[in-house]
Amino acid sequence: FCRAPAWFQEAAMAAADAARGPCGVFRFEERPKPKVAMVVLGRKRPWPTCPNPETGHEWSDDMREKTAKIMESLASAGTLQLIASDDDLVDDPSVRKEMARLHAEGVHVVVVTQPTIGDGRLSPVISQAWGHRLVIWATPEEQKGEMISGNSLVGTHLYGATLRQLGRPFELVYGNLDWALAQRQLEDGIAVAFATRMLAQAKVCLIGYHAPGFQDLHADPFVMSKTFGTILQHVGFGEYGDRADGLGEDRVKEDVAHVVGNFPFKEGPFGHSEEDLPFVCRHYLAMRDLCAEENFDAVAIRCWPELPTHAAWPYMGLARLASEGFPVACEGDVDGALGCLIGKLLGCGTIYLSDWLEHDADTLTLWHGGMAPFQLCEQVGTPLGPCISRHFNNKKPGCLDATIRSDMNVTVFRFFVCDSKYHLIAMEGRTEKPTRHILGNNGLVRFPPSSGVNLVEQFEEWVQKGFPHHVCVVEGHFKKRFLAFARATGVNFIGPK
């Protein structure tokens, strides 16, 4: 009847977190918040004094304060969790002691800065002791005096070139006096370092197989593992069906009540009824339970022809999971699910997997059967917002019709395998009101001249390179971040340039 000691409680919590897998803490979160620490390289030998004429402080001290404030602002904005690192790293023992502490703290990403040039011999030591991709950040020089104020870029350049020649990964940040640019580079660098690390520990689920004839979506688990470290696990329809059928009636009824209380029913020939919802909710609950219990970090499911013939489409369940931040794909599109996972780990948010329905030179029409995340749709309760519907083809229940939100910056991208290598397309545009209403999910993206997009010319070029018929769509412009990730992982970017 006595309370367990603190160390026992902490050990039990650590064991529970470990049992959920590396991505378990943020499995059902829209944007993970990585634990990030910034370490400062100091010096044993003094550096000549160089005051900042604007503050009177040492220039290097002001640079240290400025970088710390940027990190604090990212933490305040909810982008990351900042882990304090107080002592400068000046030699091998201090590096190894601090890296061991950061490992114990569960830090995901380490940012290394040196306001004055540090000991170049420590670059391989830091990389070896940390064991993951580093983010190295150079600060600017004082621009008015004759004294070299810190040699920060020289030291960071030295570190980067050394690490590259050693085959050790890093991301580089340097905006000179453009601190807004430096912050953007920092956010991208942290995102890439986090995504590459977590992907190497991630697991994707394939329920069933790809849809009949959709061989362009065929998965290659060996190329996936060699490129990203991600592994693929297959779940048969028998196992999935038993799980869905075995759910308790009370739990299903509770979920039906939740759906009825939050979403309207579509009216007319494709209207839905409440009595069909138990089959629909079983898909959602079964997929969510499966992913939580088996530590899956993304799921692709063969959604037809078996499932709707049996009872209902799983699309509403997929839409709900995507809206909760869980990466999903229909039609057994494993690389589509992987792309959604990559986007999530890069901090881009929820992602919609769409067919490439039609295009002209500068517009793309998006469409799929009814599984878009709510965040990317018109508001619930509005005429074009999400509503429970039947499928356009066989009128079976289980879809969620919605129009993709207008006036939204988006990135359209796709990771895919051809000739045993991953490739990427990524382009930035803005959504507009569709020219016509289409059942399911419908959206229109326009690409400005500055995007370099000419789909009339580029579409055939990409298909000739194996580009599949599904694309991922995320709110915001993230092309540079995807390109940085592609460089970091050896993925071939094919356009638009």
C-alpha positions as CSV (number, residue, x, y, z in Angstrom):
1,F,0.0,0.0,0.0
2,C,2.9,2.3,-0.5
3,R,3.6,4.4,-3.5
4,A,6.2,3.0,-6.0
5,P,9.5,4.9,-5.9
6,A,10.0,7.6,-8.6
7,W,12.6,5.6,-10.4
8,F,10.2,2.6,-10.7
9,Q,7.5,4.8,-12.1
10,E,9.9,6.3,-14.6
11,A,11.1,2.9,-15.7
12,A,7.6,1.7,-16.1
13,M,6.7,4.7,-18.3
14,A,9.9,4.2,-20.3
15,A,9.0,0.6,-20.9
16,A,5.4,1.6,-21.9
17,D,6.8,4.1,-24.4
18,A,9.3,1.6,-25.8
19,A,6.4,-1.0,-26.3
20,R,4.6,1.6,-28.5
21,G,7.5,1.7,-30.9
22,P,9.7,4.7,-31.8
23,C,6.9,6.6,-33.4
24,G,4.2,5.6,-30.9
25,V,4.2,8.8,-28.9
26,F,3.0,10.8,-31.9
27,R,1.3,7.9,-33.9
28,F,-2.0,9.7,-33.9
29,E,-0.8,13.3,-34.0
30,E,-0.9,15.6,-37.0
31,R,2.5,17.1,-36.5
32,P,5.1,15.4,-34.3
33,K,7.1,17.6,-31.9
34,P,10.7,16.3,-32.0
35,K,12.9,16.7,-29.0
36,V,15.7,19.0,-30.1
37,A,18.9,20.1,-28.3
38,M,21.3,22.8,-29.4
39,V,24.9,22.4,-28.3
40,V,27.6,25.1,-28.5
41,L,31.2,24.3,-29.4
42,G,33.5,26.3,-27.1
43,R,37.2,26.9,-27.1
44,K,40.0,26.1,-24.7
45,R,42.2,28.7,-26.3
46,P,40.8,32.3,-26.1
47,W,39.6,34.1,-29.2
48,P,40.5,37.8,-29.7
49,T,37.9,40.2,-28.3
50,C,35.4,41.6,-30.9
51,P,32.6,43.8,-29.4
52,N,29.3,44.2,-31.2
53,P,29.2,48.0,-31.9
54,E,25.4,48.0,-31.4
55,T,25.3,46.4,-28.0
56,G,28.8,46.6,-26.6
57,H,28.8,42.8,-25.9
58,E,31.2,40.3,-27.4
59,W,29.9,39.5,-30.9
60,S,30.1,35.7,-30.2
61,D,28.0,36.2,-27.1
62,D,25.3,38.0,-29.1
63,M,25.4,35.3,-31.7
64,R,24.9,32.7,-29.0
65,E,22.0,34.6,-27.6
66,K,20.4,35.1,-31.0
67,T,20.5,31.4,-31.9
68,A,19.1,30.5,-28.5
69,K,16.2,32.9,-29.0
70,I,15.4,31.4,-32.4
71,M,15.3,27.9,-30.9
72,E,13.1,29.2,-28.0
73,S,10.7,30.8,-30.5
74,L,10.3,27.5,-32.4
75,A,9.6,25.7,-29.1
76,S,7.1,28.4,-28.1
77,A,5.4,28.0,-31.5
78,G,4.9,24.3,-30.8
79,T,7.3,23.2,-33.6
80,L,9.6,21.3,-31.3
81,Q,10.4,20.4,-27.7
82,L,13.6,22.2,-26.7
83,I,16.0,20.3,-24.4
84,A,18.5,22.4,-22.5
85,S,22.2,22.0,-23.0
86,D,24.2,24.3,-20.8
87,D,27.9,23.4,-21.0
88,D,30.1,24.2,-24.0
89,L,31.7,21.2,-25.7
90,V,35.5,21.8,-25.8
91,D,37.1,18.3,-25.9
92,D,36.4,14.6,-26.4
93,P,35.2,13.9,-22.8
94,S,32.8,16.8,-22.8
95,V,31.3,15.7,-26.1
96,R,30.8,12.1,-25.1
97,K,29.3,13.0,-21.8
98,E,26.8,15.4,-23.3
99,M,25.8,13.1,-26.2
100,A,25.2,10.3,-23.7
101,R,23.0,12.7,-21.6
102,L,21.0,13.7,-24.7
103,H,20.5,10.1,-25.7
104,A,19.2,9.4,-22.2
105,E,16.8,12.4,-22.5
106,G,15.3,10.9,-25.6
107,V,16.5,13.7,-27.9
108,H,15.7,13.2,-31.6
109,V,17.8,15.9,-33.2
110,V,21.0,17.7,-32.2
111,V,21.9,21.2,-33.6
112,V,25.6,22.1,-33.4
113,T,26.6,25.8,-33.5
114,Q,30.0,27.5,-33.0
115,P,29.8,31.3,-32.7
116,T,33.6,31.2,-32.6
117,I,35.4,28.5,-34.5
118,G,35.7,25.3,-32.4
119,D,38.2,22.4,-32.4
120,G,37.9,20.8,-35.9
121,R,39.1,17.5,-34.4
122,L,35.7,17.2,-32.6
123,S,33.6,16.9,-35.7
124,P,34.0,13.1,-36.2
125,V,33.7,12.7,-32.4
126,I,30.4,14.5,-32.2
127,S,29.0,12.6,-35.2
128,Q,30.2,9.2,-33.8
129,A,28.9,9.8,-30.3
130,W,25.5,11.1,-31.5
131,G,25.1,8.4,-34.2
132,H,22.5,10.3,-36.3
133,R,22.2,13.1,-38.7
134,L,23.4,16.4,-37.2
135,V,22.3,20.0,-38.0
136,I,25.3,22.3,-38.1
137,W,24.6,26.0,-37.9
138,A,27.0,28.8,-38.8
139,T,26.5,32.3,-37.5
140,P,27.4,35.6,-39.3
141,E,30.5,37.8,-38.9
142,E,30.5,41.3,-37.5
143,Q,30.3,43.6,-40.5
144,K,31.9,46.9,-39.4
145,G,35.2,46.2,-37.6
146,E,38.5,45.0,-38.9
147,M,38.7,42.0,-36.5
148,I,37.5,38.5,-37.5
149,S,34.7,38.2,-35.1
150,G,34.2,34.4,-34.9
151,N,35.2,32.5,-38.0
152,S,31.9,30.5,-37.5
153,L,31.3,29.7,-41.1
154,V,34.9,28.6,-41.6
155,G,34.6,26.2,-38.7
156,T,31.2,25.0,-39.8
157,H,32.4,24.5,-43.4
158,L,35.3,22.5,-42.0
159,Y,33.0,20.3,-40.0
160,G,30.6,19.8,-42.9
161,A,33.3,18.9,-45.4
162,T,34.9,16.5,-42.9
163,L,31.7,14.8,-42.1
164,R,30.8,14.4,-45.8
165,Q,34.1,12.8,-46.6
166,L,33.7,10.5,-43.6
167,G,30.3,9.5,-44.9
168,R,28.5,10.9,-41.9
169,P,25.2,12.8,-42.5
170,F,24.4,16.4,-41.6
171,E,22.2,19.4,-42.6
172,L,23.8,22.9,-43.0
173,V,22.2,26.2,-41.8
174,Y,23.7,29.6,-42.8
175,G,21.7,32.7,-43.6
176,N,24.5,35.3,-42.9
177,L,22.6,38.3,-41.5
178,D,19.3,37.1,-42.9
179,W,17.9,35.5,-39.8
180,A,14.6,34.7,-41.3
181,L,16.4,32.7,-44.0
182,A,18.5,31.0,-41.3
183,Q,15.3,30.1,-39.4
184,R,13.7,28.5,-42.5
185,Q,16.9,26.5,-43.1
186,L,17.0,25.5,-39.5
187,E,13.4,24.3,-39.5
188,D,14.0,22.3,-42.7
189,G,17.3,20.9,-41.4
190,I,15.6,19.7,-38.1
191,A,12.7,18.3,-40.1
192,V,15.0,16.3,-42.4
193,A,17.2,15.0,-39.5
194,F,14.1,13.9,-37.6
195,A,12.3,12.3,-40.6
196,T,15.3,10.3,-41.7
197,R,15.9,9.0,-38.2
198,M,12.3,8.0,-37.5
199,L,11.8,6.5,-40.9
200,A,14.7,4.2,-40.2
201,Q,12.6,2.8,-37.3
202,A,9.1,2.9,-38.9
203,K,6.9,0.1,-40.0
204,V,4.2,0.3,-42.8
205,C,1.2,-2.1,-42.9
206,L,-0.3,-3.5,-46.1
207,I,-3.8,-5.0,-45.6
208,G,-4.5,-7.4,-48.5
209,Y,-2.7,-6.4,-51.7
210,H,-2.9,-3.6,-54.3
211,A,-6.2,-3.2,-56.2
212,P,-6.7,-5.5,-59.2
213,G,-4.6,-4.3,-62.1
214,F,-3.0,-1.4,-60.2
215,Q,0.5,-2.8,-60.7
216,D,2.0,0.7,-60.7
217,L,1.3,0.7,-57.0
218,H,3.1,-2.5,-56.4
219,A,5.4,-2.3,-53.3
220,D,9.1,-3.2,-53.2
221,P,9.9,-3.7,-49.5
222,F,13.5,-4.3,-50.2
223,V,14.1,-1.0,-52.0
224,M,12.1,0.7,-49.3
225,S,14.2,-0.7,-46.5
226,K,17.5,0.0,-48.3
227,T,16.5,3.6,-49.0
228,F,14.8,4.7,-45.8
229,G,15.2,1.8,-43.3
230,T,11.4,1.5,-43.2
231,I,10.0,-2.1,-43.1
232,L,6.8,-3.5,-44.5
233,Q,4.5,-6.0,-42.8
234,H,1.6,-7.7,-44.5
235,V,-1.8,-8.4,-42.9
236,G,-4.2,-10.8,-44.6
237,F,-7.9,-10.1,-45.2
238,G,-8.8,-13.0,-43.0
239,E,-6.9,-11.5,-40.0
240,Y,-8.3,-8.1,-40.7
241,G,-11.9,-9.4,-41.1
242,D,-11.8,-11.4,-37.9
243,R,-10.6,-8.3,-36.0
244,A,-13.4,-6.1,-37.5
245,D,-16.1,-8.7,-36.9
246,G,-14.9,-9.4,-33.3
247,L,-15.3,-5.8,-32.1
248,G,-17.8,-5.5,-29.2
249,E,-21.2,-4.2,-30.0
250,D,-21.1,-1.5,-27.3
251,R,-17.9,0.0,-28.6
252,V,-19.3,0.0,-32.2
253,K,-22.5,1.7,-31.0
254,E,-20.5,4.3,-29.1
255,D,-18.5,5.1,-32.3
256,V,-21.7,5.3,-34.4
257,A,-23.1,7.8,-32.0
258,H,-19.8,9.8,-32.3
259,V,-20.1,9.8,-36.1
260,V,-23.8,10.8,-36.1
261,G,-23.1,13.6,-33.7
262,N,-20.3,15.1,-35.8
263,F,-21.1,14.5,-39.5
264,P,-24.2,15.2,-41.7
265,F,-25.6,12.5,-44.0
266,K,-25.6,13.1,-47.7
267,E,-29.1,13.3,-49.3
268,G,-30.4,12.1,-52.6
269,P,-29.5,9.0,-54.6
270,F,-26.2,8.7,-52.8
271,G,-27.6,9.3,-49.4
272,H,-26.5,7.4,-46.3
273,S,-28.5,6.0,-43.4
274,E,-27.5,5.5,-39.7
275,E,-28.3,1.8,-39.9
276,D,-25.3,1.3,-42.3
277,L,-22.9,2.9,-39.9
278,P,-21.9,-0.1,-37.8
279,F,-20.2,-1.7,-40.8
280,V,-18.5,1.6,-41.6
281,C,-17.3,2.2,-38.0
282,R,-15.9,-1.4,-37.7
283,H,-13.4,-0.5,-40.4
284,Y,-12.2,2.6,-38.5
285,L,-11.9,0.8,-35.2
286,A,-10.3,-2.3,-36.6
287,M,-7.6,-0.3,-38.5
288,R,-6.9,1.9,-35.6
289,D,-6.6,-1.0,-33.2
290,L,-4.4,-2.9,-35.6
291,C,-2.0,0.0,-36.1
292,A,-1.8,0.7,-32.3
293,E,-1.3,-2.9,-31.3
294,E,1.2,-3.8,-34.0
295,N,3.1,-0.4,-33.9
296,F,2.3,0.4,-37.5
297,D,3.2,3.9,-38.6
298,A,1.2,4.0,-41.8
299,V,-1.4,1.7,-43.5
300,A,-2.3,0.9,-47.0
301,I,-5.4,-1.2,-47.6
302,R,-6.9,-3.0,-50.6
303,C,-10.2,-1.3,-50.5
304,W,-11.9,-3.1,-53.3
305,P,-13.4,-5.3,-54.6
306,E,-13.6,-7.5,-51.4
307,L,-14.6,-5.0,-48.7
308,P,-17.6,-3.2,-50.2
309,T,-18.9,-6.5,-51.6
310,H,-18.9,-7.8,-48.0
311,A,-20.4,-4.8,-46.2
312,A,-19.0,-1.3,-46.6
313,W,-16.2,0.8,-48.0
314,P,-13.4,1.7,-45.6
315,Y,-13.0,5.3,-46.9
316,M,-14.7,7.1,-44.0
317,G,-12.4,5.2,-41.7
318,L,-9.4,6.2,-43.7
319,A,-10.5,9.8,-43.7
320,R,-10.9,9.8,-39.9
321,L,-7.5,8.2,-39.4
322,A,-5.8,10.7,-41.8
323,S,-7.5,13.5,-39.9
324,E,-6.0,12.2,-36.7
325,G,-2.6,12.5,-38.2
326,F,-2.2,8.8,-39.2
327,P,-0.8,8.2,-42.7
328,V,-3.2,6.1,-44.9
329,A,-3.6,5.0,-48.5
330,C,-6.3,3.1,-50.3
331,E,-6.0,0.6,-53.2
332,G,-3.0,-1.0,-51.5
333,D,-0.7,1.9,-52.3
334,V,2.2,1.3,-50.0
335,D,4.4,4.0,-51.4
336,G,1.4,6.4,-51.2
337,A,1.2,5.6,-47.4
338,L,4.9,5.9,-47.2
339,G,4.8,9.4,-48.8
340,C,2.1,10.4,-46.3
341,L,4.4,9.2,-43.5
342,I,7.4,11.1,-44.9
343,G,5.3,14.3,-45.1
344,K,4.1,13.9,-41.6
345,L,7.6,13.3,-40.2
346,L,8.8,16.3,-42.1
347,G,6.3,18.4,-40.2
348,C,4.0,19.2,-43.2
349,G,0.7,18.0,-41.5
350,T,-2.2,15.8,-42.7
351,I,-2.1,14.6,-46.3
352,Y,-4.7,13.6,-48.9
353,L,-4.0,10.8,-51.3
354,S,-5.6,11.5,-54.6
355,D,-6.1,10.3,-58.1
356,W,-4.6,12.4,-60.9
357,L,-7.9,12.9,-62.7
358,E,-7.1,15.4,-65.4
359,H,-4.9,18.3,-66.2
360,D,-4.0,21.1,-68.6
361,A,-0.8,23.1,-68.7
362,D,-1.2,24.8,-65.3
363,T,-4.1,23.1,-63.5
364,L,-4.6,19.6,-62.0
365,T,-8.0,18.1,-61.0
366,L,-7.8,16.0,-57.8
367,W,-10.3,13.3,-57.2
368,H,-10.8,10.2,-55.1
369,G,-13.7,8.1,-53.8
370,G,-14.2,9.9,-50.4
371,M,-11.3,9.7,-47.9
372,A,-9.8,13.2,-47.6
373,P,-8.7,14.5,-44.2
374,F,-11.1,17.1,-42.7
375,Q,-8.4,19.7,-42.4
376,L,-8.0,20.0,-46.2
377,C,-11.8,20.0,-46.9
378,E,-14.4,22.7,-46.8
379,Q,-15.9,23.1,-43.3
380,V,-18.2,20.5,-41.9
381,G,-21.8,21.7,-42.1
382,T,-21.3,23.7,-45.2
383,P,-22.7,22.6,-48.6
384,L,-19.4,21.3,-49.8
385,G,-18.1,20.1,-46.4
386,P,-17.6,16.4,-45.4
387,C,-20.8,14.4,-45.4
388,I,-21.4,10.6,-45.0
389,S,-22.3,9.2,-48.4
390,R,-22.4,6.1,-50.7
391,H,-19.9,5.3,-53.3
392,F,-20.3,6.7,-56.8
393,N,-19.8,3.3,-58.4
394,N,-21.8,0.6,-56.5
395,K,-23.6,2.9,-54.0
396,K,-22.3,0.9,-51.0
397,P,-22.0,2.8,-47.8
398,G,-18.8,4.1,-46.1
399,C,-17.6,7.2,-48.0
400,L,-17.1,10.8,-46.9
401,D,-17.8,13.2,-49.7
402,A,-16.1,16.6,-49.5
403,T,-14.6,19.3,-51.7
404,I,-11.0,20.3,-51.1
405,R,-10.7,23.7,-49.6
406,S,-10.1,26.7,-52.0
407,D,-7.5,29.4,-51.7
408,M,-5.0,27.1,-50.0
409,N,-1.3,26.8,-50.8
410,V,-0.5,23.2,-51.4
411,T,2.4,20.9,-52.3
412,V,1.6,18.0,-54.7
413,F,4.2,15.3,-54.4
414,R,4.8,11.6,-55.0
415,F,7.6,9.1,-54.0
416,F,7.7,6.0,-56.1
417,V,10.0,3.2,-57.2
418,C,11.0,2.5,-60.8
419,D,14.1,0.5,-61.9
420,S,14.8,-0.4,-58.3
421,K,15.2,3.2,-57.2
422,Y,13.0,5.8,-55.5
423,H,12.1,8.9,-57.4
424,L,10.2,12.1,-56.4
425,I,8.0,14.7,-58.1
426,A,7.1,17.8,-56.0
427,M,5.4,21.0,-57.1
428,E,3.8,24.0,-55.4
429,G,0.4,25.5,-56.3
430,R,-2.8,26.9,-54.9
431,T,-6.2,25.5,-54.8
432,E,-9.2,27.1,-56.5
433,K,-12.9,26.4,-56.6
434,P,-13.5,23.4,-58.9
435,T,-15.1,24.1,-62.2
436,R,-17.6,21.3,-61.6
437,H,-18.9,19.2,-58.7
438,I,-17.7,15.5,-58.6
439,L,-18.9,12.8,-56.2
440,G,-16.3,11.8,-53.7
441,N,-13.4,14.2,-53.0
442,N,-12.8,16.9,-55.6
443,G,-10.3,19.7,-55.9
444,L,-8.5,21.9,-58.3
445,V,-4.9,23.1,-58.1
446,R,-3.4,25.9,-60.2
447,F,0.4,26.2,-60.6
448,P,1.8,29.7,-61.2
449,P,4.4,30.4,-63.9
450,S,7.1,30.6,-61.2
451,S,6.5,27.0,-60.2
452,G,8.1,25.7,-63.4
453,V,5.1,23.5,-64.1
454,N,3.8,22.7,-67.6
455,L,1.8,19.5,-67.2
456,V,1.2,19.2,-70.9
457,E,4.9,18.7,-71.4
458,Q,5.9,17.1,-68.1
459,F,3.2,14.6,-67.6
460,E,4.3,12.2,-70.3
461,E,7.9,12.6,-69.3
462,W,7.1,11.6,-65.7
463,V,4.9,8.6,-66.8
464,Q,7.7,7.4,-69.0
465,K,9.7,7.3,-65.8
466,G,7.1,5.2,-64.0
467,F,5.2,7.9,-62.1
468,P,2.0,6.2,-60.6
469,H,-1.5,7.5,-60.8
470,H,-1.8,8.6,-57.1
471,V,-0.3,11.8,-55.7
472,C,-0.1,13.2,-52.1
473,V,-1.4,16.7,-51.4
474,V,-0.5,18.7,-48.3
475,E,-1.3,22.2,-47.2
476,G,1.6,24.6,-47.5
477,H,4.6,25.0,-49.7
478,F,7.3,22.4,-48.8
479,K,9.1,21.7,-52.0
480,K,12.5,22.8,-50.7
481,R,12.0,20.6,-47.6
482,F,11.1,17.6,-49.8
483,L,14.2,18.2,-52.0
484,A,16.4,18.4,-49.0
485,F,14.9,15.1,-47.8
486,A,15.5,13.5,-51.2
487,R,19.1,14.6,-51.2
488,A,19.6,13.2,-47.8
489,T,18.1,9.8,-48.7
490,G,19.5,9.4,-52.2
491,V,16.0,9.8,-53.9
492,N,16.1,11.0,-57.5
493,F,14.2,14.2,-58.0
494,I,12.6,14.2,-61.5
495,G,10.8,17.5,-61.5
496,P,9.6,20.0,-62.0
497,K,13.0,21.6,-61.9
